[in-house]
Every structure is written in C-alpha cells, then in structure tokens.
Amino acid sequence: MPHQQGQHFLQIPGPSPVPERVLRAMDKQVIDHRGPEFQRLGQSVLEGCKSIFRTSRPVIIYPSSGTGAWEAAIVNTLSPGDKVLMVETGHFATLWQQMAKRWGIEVDFIPGDWRHGADPAAIEAKLAEDRARSIKAVMVVHNETSTGVTSRVAEIRKAIDQASHPALLLVDTISSLGSVDYRHDEWGVDVTVSCSQKGLMLPPGLGFTAISDKALAASKTNKMPRSYWDWQEMLKPNAGGFFPYTPATNLLFGLQEAIGMLLEEGLDEVFARHQTLGAATRAAVRAWGLEVLCLEPSEYSPVLTAVIMPPGHDADLLRDIVLDNFNMSLGAGLTKLSGKVFRIGHLGQCNALMLMGALTGVEMGMSLGGVPHRAGGVAAAMAELEGRDPGNSTSLKRVQG
C-alpha cells in the first residue's frame, strides 16, 4: 500500500466526517451528569432536536446506535403477535424487518427490487384490504442507505389517511435526518428513528426517537417488555434536562454544536445543498456511461449515490484501488448488491469542492482499475454546479457550505 499523505476522504454514506467545530466542542472534560451545567446542556439538546426533527413533541436521545433506536420504536409501540406492514426497499429495511420478527411481530413485507422506494399506492391497497384493522403499524425507511433511494413519506402518510386506517407510522431517518427535507409533525409520523453519525455530523453513539402523542399513548398500553429503551423512564428525567442513566455527555456537547451549525446555515439551505451535490454526482455517473441504481428521479437520494459497475467488474476491487492509491473510502454494496455497486456519500459537511475531489478520485480509480467508462464525469459535475441560476438557493455559491 502506498504511503498516504493528506487528509483521508471519507466518502461513505455515514459515518460522515466530523467538522472541526464539533470535534472541538467534544474536546473537554466530562462533567457531573447530575449537576446544573449538565442540566443546561440536556435542556439545550432536547429542545434543539425538536427543530431538526421539525416537531413540537418529545425527542428521546439514547446512548446507542440507530439499531437501538429501531428497537426502541418497536418495544414502545407494539406487542408480541401484532401485525405490521413493511416494504423491502433495501438492506436496512430488511434488517428492521428481521428485528421485528425476533420480537414476535408478524411482518407483511411488501417485496421490492432495491431500486425503488416504498410505493404509497401499494401501502394504501394493503391497508384498504385490512378491514379488521389488524395492521398496527406501517414501518418504512425514508432514505435507504444501501441503495440511494428516498421514499416519499408525505405520500405514504396520505395513503394511510386515504385508507382511513389507524396504523401508526414509524419511519427510519437514520441517513436522512439533517440532510433531506423531513417533517415529523407535518407529515403525521408517529415515531421517527435516527442516529448521530450521518447528517448530524457526529461520531456514532447516539440514537433518537421522535414520538407523537399517538405513539406515546400506545407506549402506555402495549405489552412488549423493555427497560433500557422505555420511553416513560426517559421522559420523566428529560423534563428537567436529565437522563435516567449515564448519558454520552461529550457526544451531547457535540450534538449541541451540530444543531447550532445546521440552524445557522438554515435547514432549507442544508437540504438545497444536498440536493445540488446529489445532482452533480449523478451528472458525473451518467457522463462516465455508468448507471445510477435508483430508477425513479423523484426518489433520488440527496445523501448518497449508488453506482452500478459494468458487467464483469468488481466494485470492491475498485474501492480497494481508490483507497490504496488516493486515501479515499467509498461505500460498499451490501448483501445482494455486494461487489455490484459502490456508493458515493455526499452528506453532512460536504461541499462542492470536497465532492469534486471525491469524483476525481473515482474517475482516476476507474482508469487505474481498467473499468470501462468515458472520461469527463468530473467536468459534467462541475457543469451541473455552474449551470445553476445564481439567484437560486441551489447555486454553486450556496452549495459551498
């Protein structure tokens, strides 16, 4: 492996690079998590999270991965033997389905091709057939990290309403929160699941659940055992800015700074920047003569782009070449996409110049690896960035972040 110089390019779709401001915010001594300084921190992040989730209701913060937040959503709203409706949008939707089954939940899993998001019409049809109202929840992944496909949650909410069905709506925003337009309250979501290491630009270690009044009511009557994940045990001390067990204090210092950064830029500006970076990446892929995995333009992910390798060429070999020669990490294809796709992350603090460096590394890697492609992907991405109307919120000037 050649000697590596310069900064590592972490272009996977999360964990995303941690900004210097966030690193500095976490670089301090641990404080008393029962004292007044921590209380101010706790109140600040618990309130600040509401702005990011766009909710007026509670957001619970766990020392956990996003997987822990998945489990919290299940054990606080469902009972063993309950039936739920889920959609096979990719690797992570499949993992959430498997977790639900391990908790004794009956899952109606709508099959998918991993190239489309959850189909609102299919969900509405399933709910309309459920005359006994046995389906207790609809569970969908907003942004499928394994595929680069973003499901249309607002349309799924409308589908549930069209069917006049009382099912809860549980949504995974693990790779979309803070990067893709998302509105917990406005879209009528009951539980929104997320984590720290993607759009929130933190290291791994925090899980989140934003909860509606309807979800909170369900948590008071459901029969699933829980202890660590119990919302009721969290909400009581959270009311005063505290936690029922030792919190991840220094990650909370980082979260406070990350929330500040997102609100300083403005959430709408953050979302526009991600949309622009995604469009530029797709322009590069098309110029190379390669194919984007996502097939529906309305579902293109602003967070990452999954690229299909030409037949007979291994995506993991290309990733190794790029890492060894240019000190850049690209996302792997997961499970049935293993070796078939690579994923370019463009989320978090990413700006236009960082993206151009990443796309240059991909283009050079394909040349070194003998991957059939046309030259000019980087130029096409730049043309996409420069072609924006300077007065538009998605202009090159704005995307610099």
N, C-alpha and C positions, 0 to 999 in steps of 0.2 A: 504494500500500500504506500503510495507516495506521501512524503511529508506534507502535512496540511498546514497552510498558512491562512490568516484572515479569519473572519467570523464564520461559524457554521451557519448554513442556510437551512433552517428547519421549515420545510415546505410541505409537511404532512398536515392533514386537516384536524389537528389537535393531538396532543397539546400544542398550542401555538406559542411563539416566542413571547417571553415576559418583558414588557417595557421597563426601561431603567427606572422610571418613576415608581413603578410597582415594586421592583426589587429593593429600591431604597426605602420604601415605606415599610417593607417587611424586615429590614435590617436593623432590628432594635431588640432590646431585652424583653423577655416575656414579663407580663405584668400580672398582678393579682386579679384572677378572673371573678373574684367576689367584691372587688373594690370599685370606687367611684370612677376611676379613669376607664376601667373596662366597661362600666355601665354606659358611659358616654359613647364608647366605640360600638357596643352592642346596639344601642338605640339608633346610632347613625347608620349602620349597615342594614339593620332590619327594616328601617324606613326607606333607605336608599334603594334596596332591592325592589321595592314596590314600583319605583319609577322605571326600572329596567324591564320588569315583567308587565308593566302597564296595568297595574291592579291597585285597588284600594284595600284589598283583603290581605290576610297574613301571608308572608313568605317565610317558610321554615328553612333554616340552614343547618345542615348536618356536617360533622367531620366524616366525610365519606366520598366515595366515587359516585359517578352518575348511576351506577348499578345499584348502589344503596338507595338512591332517590327513587329508582324504579320500584324497589321492594317496598319502600315507604308508601308509595302510591297504592300498591296492591293491598298491603296489610291494613291500611287505614280505611279503605272504602269497600272491600269485598269480603265475602265469607266463603269458606270451603263449599264447593258444589255450585257456586254461582257460574253463570254463563256470560262470556264477554265476546265481543266482535273485534277482531284484529285483522290487519292487512299485511301481506308479505311484500314489503317494499324493499327489503334487503337484509343484510346480515344482522343489523341491530334490532330490527323488528322481529326477526326470528329468535334472537336471544331473549327478548322481552316475553315473547310467546312461551318459550321454554320455561322461563322463570314462573310465569303464571300457572302453567301446568304443574310445576313442582309444588305450588301452594294449593293444589287441589281445585284449581279453577278449570272449568270446561271452556275451551277456546274454539270458536268458529273462526278459522284462519282463512281469509279470502286469498287464494293463490295469486302470485304476481310474477312478472318476468324480470324484476330488478332493474327495469329501465323506465318505469313509470311510478308516479306517486299513488297514494290511496285514491281510489275513484269514488267521488261523492255519490254518484248515481248507484253504484254497486252497494254502497253502505245504506243508502235510502231504501233500496229494494229489499235488502236483508231485514231491515228494521220494520218495513211495512209487512213482511211475512210473519213477523213475530207478534202475532195477535195476543198471545198470552203474556207479552211483556216480560219474557224470561231473560232477555239480554239486559244485564245490569250495567254494562259499560262498553263504550267504544274506545279503543286504545290505538293511537296512531303515532308514528314517528314523523315529526314535522320536517326535519332535514335529515335524510338518510345518509349518514357519513360514509357508508361503504359504496354508494353509487353516485352521489352528487345530484340527487333528485329531491326537490322540496314539495311536499304535499300541501294542498290548498285547504288549510284548516278552517278558514272562514266559510268556504263552500261546504265542508263537512258538517259544520255547525248548522248551516241552512238545511242540509239533507236530513239531519236528525230532527230538526223542527218541522220539516215538511212531512215527516212520518209521524209527527205528534208522539214521539217516543220519549219516555222518561229516563233513558240511559244516561249515565254520567259520561262526560267526555274527558279522557285522560290523554295528554299529549307530551311526547318526549321532545324537548327543545335542547337536548344536550349539545348539539353542534350548531344550533341556530341562534340561541339567545344572545343578544348583544351584537349580532351580525346581520340578521334577517328580520324584516318587519314582523312583529309578533305582538298580539294584543289579547292578554288573558281575559280581561273583563269584557271588552267589546265583542270578542268572538265567543263568549259564553263557554269558556273552557272551565272545567271543574278542578282538574289537577294538572299543573304544568310542572314537568320534571326537567331539571337541568343540572349543570355542574360548572366547576370553576375554570377549567383549563382550555376553553375554546374561545368564544367571543369575549369572555370576561378577562382574558389575558393573564390568568393566574397560573401558578403550578397546580397540578392535580391535588385534590384533598378536600374539596367542599362539594356537597350535594345540596340541591334545593328542591323544595316543593312549594309552589304557589297554590293556594286552595280557595275554592269558592265556599259560600255559605252552604250550598247543597252538599258539597263534599264533606264539609265539617259535620253536617247533620248525619251523613252516612257513617262517619267515623264513630259516632256515639252509639250506633245500634248494630254495626257489623260484628261478626263473630270470629274474626281472624285473630289469633294470638300475636302479640307483639310486646316489646319492651323498649329496646333502643330506639325504634322508629316511631314510637307512639306520639301522635300529634298533640294529644291532650297534655301529656307530660312536658312537651316542649313549650306549648303556648302559655302555660302558667308563668314560668320564669321569664319567658320572652317579653311578657307585658311590661316588665321592669328593665329590660335590656340585658337579662342574664340567660344562662343556659342550665339545664338540669344536670349536666355532667361537663367535664373539662372540654372547653371548645378549642378549636385550632386558632389560637389567639393571633399569631403572626400572619396567618393567611387572612384573617379578618382585617388586619391593618392593610394588607394588600388589596383586599376587596374594597375597602373604603376608598382607596386611591383609584382603583379601576373604575368604580362607579363615577367618581369625580371626573375622570378622563372622558368617559362616554358622554356624560351630561355636558361637559364643556364643549365637546365637538358638536353635540346635539344628536339625538338618536336618529332623526331623519337623515342627517348628513352622514352618519355612520352607515346607515343602510344604503344610501346612494353610492357611497364609496365602494362598498362591497359589490353592488350591482355592476359598477363600472369595471372593477377588477375581474369579475366573472366574465363579462362580455369580452374584455381584452384577451383573456385566456382562451376562450372558445374561438376567437378570431385566429389566434395562433394555431390552435389544433387543426382548424379547417385549412389554413394555409399550408400546414405540413402534409395535408392529404390524409389525416387520420380522422377517427370518428369519436365524437363525444358519446359516452354511454347513455346519458339521459336523452330520450327521444322526443319529449314534449317541451317545446320552448317555454310555455307558461310555468314549467316546473324546474327550469334550470336553477341550480344552486348558486347563490352568491358567495358561498363559503368554500367550495371546492369544485374541481372539475375532474371527473374520472375519464381517462383516455383509453380507448381500446387499442391494443397492439395489433400490428399487421399479422396475418396468419403465419405461423411458423416461428414467431419471435416471442421471447420470454420477457415479460415485464419486469420480473425480479432481477434478471441479468442486467437489464438497462438500469434499474435502480442501483445495483451494485457498481456499475461503471460510473454513474453520476456521483455516488458517494465517494468512491475511491479517488476519482480524478478532480472533483470540484467541491468536495466537502459539503454536499447538499443531500438532504434526506427527502425523498418523495414517498407518498403513501403507497402501501402495498394493496394488491387486490385481496379481498378476504373471502374465505371458504370457496364457493363455486366460481368466484372471479379470480382466484389465486393464479398468478402468472399471466392472466389475460388482460388486466388493466393496471395502470398506475394512476395515482391520484395526486393532483397538484392542489395544495392548500393555499388559499388567498384570503385569510381571515385574521381577525384580531387587529394588531397594529400594522398590518401590511399596507404599504402604499405603492404608488405606481413604479417608483424606482426599484423597490425590493422585488416587485413582480417581474420587472424586465430582467433583473438579474437571474431570477429563477427560470424564466422561459429561455434565456440564453443558455443556462446550464443544461436544460432538457435538450435543446437543439444540438448543442455540442456533444452531449452524451449519445444521442441517436446517430450522429456522424461517426463517433468513435466505435459504436457498437454495431455498425452496419445495418441499422434499422431503416428500411425503405421509407423515405419521406422527401418532400420537396423543401428546399430552402425558403426562408422568408417568413417563418412564423413569428419571429420577434418583430420584424418590420410590420407585419399585419397587426400585431397587438398594439404597436405604437401608433399606427394609423387609426385604430379604433379609439385610442385615448385622445389623439389630437383631433379627431373628427367630431368630437363633441362640441355642441354650441357653448361658447364661453360663458353665456348667461345662464346655462343650465346647471342645476345642482350636481350633475354627474360629470362636470367638466374635468379636464386634466388638472386645472388649478385646484379644484376641490379634492380630487382623489389623492393628492399628495399626503393628506392626513397630517 
